[in-house]
Amino acid sequence: MINRGHRQRGPIKRRRYLPSAERKREILDAALIEFSDRGYTATTIETIATRAGLSKTGIYAHYKSKEEVFEDLLMTVLSPSEKVEVPFDADKPLDSILEAFLDSLYPMLGQPSTLAVIRLLVMESRRISPDIVHRWYHRVVESRWTQDRAFFDECVERGVIRRGVMTESDLLARSPLTYWITLYLLFGENVPVSLAQVRQEHKRMLLELLEPR
């Protein structure tokens, strides 16, 4: 997993053997620190290697370029759960379904690395290749929206929710979450509305707009 607390610049670690997947996670940990501290332009393969306690050759054994490191950081950290399962509770079917949907969105935003990469993506988007952002958008965001539409369609077919703008729009069903992310980018840790509050209001909104008439 990507390291969750990472801003201090500690001593360089001795190089040791790690399986490829673990070494890549270590490189991404280092890259997140470097990109966050220096910005995308000033960060180099050499600074990432130094932070990870590796040689440049050690980085190139896993990544061809700084751009490839940044793209893997996006794909690794900003990838929500693959699929929302449809739970049916005999007493509160809609409540349990909405909890499952929100559980697929909110927990990752409680992780500092997720918020750090979101901030990087927003602040550095003009400095990186647009192809990187487009690939992330198509592979992660659009793929997730397709899965969510299938999830809502199944719920409609089972008569648990009603079809409407919330089931047909890729944007509106997540709008409270987008609102909170915007506030976080503006205020940082001093965001005036807690994530828990937004989730509560998000669920209330969906209950009122999706409940069958």
C-alpha positions as CSV (number, residue, x, y, z in Angstrom):
1,M,0.0,0.0,0.0
2,I,1.0,3.6,-0.6
3,N,2.4,5.0,2.7
4,R,-0.2,7.2,4.4
5,G,2.1,9.5,6.4
6,H,5.0,10.7,4.3
7,R,5.9,14.3,4.4
8,Q,9.1,14.2,6.6
9,R,12.4,13.9,4.8
10,G,14.2,11.2,6.7
11,P,17.5,9.4,6.1
12,I,18.0,7.5,2.9
13,K,17.2,3.9,3.3
14,R,19.7,1.2,2.4
15,R,18.9,-0.7,-0.7
16,R,17.6,-4.2,-0.1
17,Y,16.0,-6.9,-2.3
18,L,12.3,-6.6,-2.7
19,P,9.9,-8.3,-5.1
20,S,9.0,-6.1,-8.0
21,A,5.5,-5.2,-6.8
22,E,6.8,-4.1,-3.4
23,R,9.7,-2.2,-4.9
24,K,7.2,-0.3,-7.1
25,R,5.1,0.6,-4.1
26,E,8.3,1.9,-2.4
27,I,9.1,4.0,-5.5
28,L,5.6,5.4,-5.6
29,D,5.8,6.3,-1.9
30,A,9.0,8.3,-2.7
31,A,7.5,9.8,-5.8
32,L,4.4,11.1,-3.9
33,I,6.7,12.9,-1.5
34,E,8.9,14.4,-4.2
35,F,6.0,15.5,-6.5
36,S,4.2,17.0,-3.5
37,D,7.3,18.8,-2.2
38,R,8.9,19.9,-5.4
39,G,6.1,20.0,-7.9
40,Y,6.0,17.9,-11.1
41,T,8.5,19.9,-13.1
42,A,11.3,20.0,-10.5
43,T,10.9,16.4,-9.6
44,T,13.3,14.1,-11.6
45,I,14.0,10.4,-11.7
46,E,17.2,11.2,-9.7
47,T,15.3,12.9,-6.9
48,I,12.8,10.0,-6.7
49,A,15.6,7.5,-6.7
50,T,17.4,9.4,-3.9
51,R,14.2,9.5,-1.8
52,A,13.6,5.8,-2.4
53,G,17.2,4.9,-1.5
54,L,17.9,3.6,-5.0
55,S,20.1,4.4,-8.0
56,K,18.6,5.8,-11.1
57,T,19.1,2.4,-12.7
58,G,17.0,0.9,-9.9
59,I,14.1,3.2,-10.9
60,Y,14.5,2.5,-14.6
61,A,14.2,-1.2,-13.9
62,H,10.6,-0.5,-13.2
63,Y,9.7,2.7,-14.9
64,K,10.9,4.2,-18.2
65,S,10.3,7.8,-17.2
66,K,9.0,10.3,-14.6
67,E,5.8,10.5,-16.6
68,E,5.3,6.7,-16.2
69,V,5.9,7.0,-12.5
70,F,3.2,9.8,-12.2
71,E,0.7,7.8,-14.3
72,D,1.2,4.7,-12.1
73,L,0.6,6.9,-9.1
74,L,-2.7,8.0,-10.5
75,M,-3.8,4.5,-11.4
76,T,-2.7,3.0,-8.1
77,V,-4.1,5.6,-5.7
78,L,-7.1,7.1,-7.5
79,S,-8.8,3.8,-8.3
80,P,-12.1,3.2,-6.4
81,S,-13.3,-0.3,-5.7
82,E,-14.0,-2.3,-8.8
83,K,-17.7,-2.9,-8.4
84,V,-20.5,-2.1,-6.1
85,E,-22.3,-5.3,-4.9
86,V,-26.1,-5.1,-4.5
87,P,-27.1,-6.1,-1.0
88,F,-30.7,-6.7,-0.3
89,D,-31.9,-6.3,3.2
90,A,-35.4,-7.5,3.9
91,D,-36.2,-4.7,6.2
92,K,-34.3,-1.8,4.7
93,P,-33.4,-2.6,1.1
94,L,-32.8,1.0,-0.1
95,D,-30.9,1.9,3.0
96,S,-28.5,-1.0,2.6
97,I,-28.0,-0.4,-1.1
98,L,-27.1,3.3,-0.6
99,E,-24.7,2.4,2.2
100,A,-23.0,0.0,-0.2
101,F,-22.8,2.7,-2.9
102,L,-21.4,5.3,-0.5
103,D,-18.9,2.7,1.0
104,S,-17.4,2.4,-2.5
105,L,-16.8,6.1,-2.7
106,Y,-16.0,7.6,0.7
107,P,-13.4,5.4,2.6
108,M,-10.6,6.2,0.1
109,L,-11.0,9.9,0.8
110,G,-10.1,9.3,4.4
111,Q,-6.6,8.3,3.2
112,P,-4.0,11.1,3.1
113,S,-2.4,9.6,0.0
114,T,-5.7,9.9,-2.0
115,L,-6.1,13.5,-1.1
116,A,-2.4,14.3,-1.8
117,V,-2.7,12.7,-5.3
118,I,-6.0,14.6,-6.0
119,R,-4.3,17.8,-5.1
120,L,-1.3,16.9,-7.4
121,L,-3.6,16.1,-10.3
122,V,-5.4,19.4,-10.0
123,M,-2.3,21.6,-9.5
124,E,0.0,19.8,-12.0
125,S,-2.5,18.9,-14.7
126,R,-1.2,21.7,-17.0
127,R,2.4,20.6,-16.6
128,I,2.0,16.9,-17.4
129,S,1.1,15.3,-20.7
130,P,-2.6,15.5,-21.3
131,D,-2.4,11.9,-22.5
132,I,-1.7,10.7,-18.9
133,V,-4.8,12.4,-17.5
134,H,-6.9,11.2,-20.4
135,R,-5.8,7.6,-20.0
136,W,-6.5,7.8,-16.2
137,Y,-9.9,9.3,-16.9
138,H,-10.9,6.6,-19.5
139,R,-9.5,3.7,-17.6
140,V,-10.7,4.6,-14.1
141,V,-13.4,7.3,-14.1
142,E,-15.4,6.3,-17.2
143,S,-15.0,2.6,-16.3
144,R,-16.4,3.3,-12.8
145,W,-19.3,5.3,-14.1
146,T,-20.2,2.4,-16.5
147,Q,-20.2,0.0,-13.5
148,D,-22.3,2.4,-11.4
149,R,-24.9,2.8,-14.2
150,A,-25.2,-1.0,-14.4
151,F,-25.6,-1.1,-10.6
152,F,-28.4,1.5,-10.6
153,D,-30.1,-0.2,-13.6
154,E,-30.2,-3.5,-11.6
155,C,-31.7,-1.7,-8.6
156,V,-34.4,-0.1,-10.9
157,E,-35.2,-3.5,-12.5
158,R,-35.7,-5.0,-9.0
159,G,-38.0,-2.2,-8.1
160,V,-35.9,-1.0,-5.2
161,I,-35.2,2.5,-6.6
162,R,-37.0,4.6,-9.2
163,R,-35.4,5.7,-12.4
164,G,-34.7,9.4,-12.7
165,V,-32.0,12.0,-13.1
166,M,-29.9,10.5,-10.3
167,T,-29.7,7.1,-12.0
168,E,-29.1,8.5,-15.5
169,S,-26.5,11.2,-14.7
170,D,-22.9,10.3,-14.2
171,L,-22.4,13.5,-12.3
172,L,-25.4,14.2,-10.0
173,A,-25.3,11.0,-8.0
174,R,-21.8,12.0,-6.8
175,S,-22.2,15.8,-6.5
176,P,-21.9,16.1,-2.7
177,L,-18.6,14.2,-2.9
178,T,-17.3,16.6,-5.6
179,Y,-18.4,19.5,-3.5
180,W,-16.3,18.3,-0.5
181,I,-13.3,17.6,-2.7
182,T,-13.5,21.2,-3.9
183,L,-13.7,22.5,-0.4
184,Y,-10.7,20.4,0.6
185,L,-8.6,21.8,-2.3
186,L,-9.5,25.3,-1.1
187,F,-9.1,24.9,2.7
188,G,-6.9,21.8,3.1
189,E,-7.1,20.3,6.6
190,N,-9.2,23.2,7.7
191,V,-12.1,22.2,5.5
192,P,-15.3,23.7,7.1
193,V,-17.5,20.6,6.5
194,S,-16.4,17.1,7.6
195,L,-16.4,14.2,5.2
196,A,-18.8,12.4,7.6
197,Q,-21.3,15.3,7.4
198,V,-21.2,15.3,3.6
199,R,-21.7,11.5,3.5
200,Q,-24.8,11.8,5.8
201,E,-26.3,14.5,3.6
202,H,-25.4,12.6,0.5
203,K,-27.3,9.6,1.7
204,R,-30.3,11.7,2.7
205,M,-30.4,13.3,-0.8
206,L,-30.2,9.9,-2.5
207,L,-32.9,8.4,-0.2
208,E,-35.3,11.3,-1.1
209,L,-34.6,11.2,-4.8
210,L,-34.4,7.5,-5.4
211,E,-37.1,6.0,-3.1
212,P,-39.9,4.5,-5.2
213,R,-43.1,6.5,-5.1
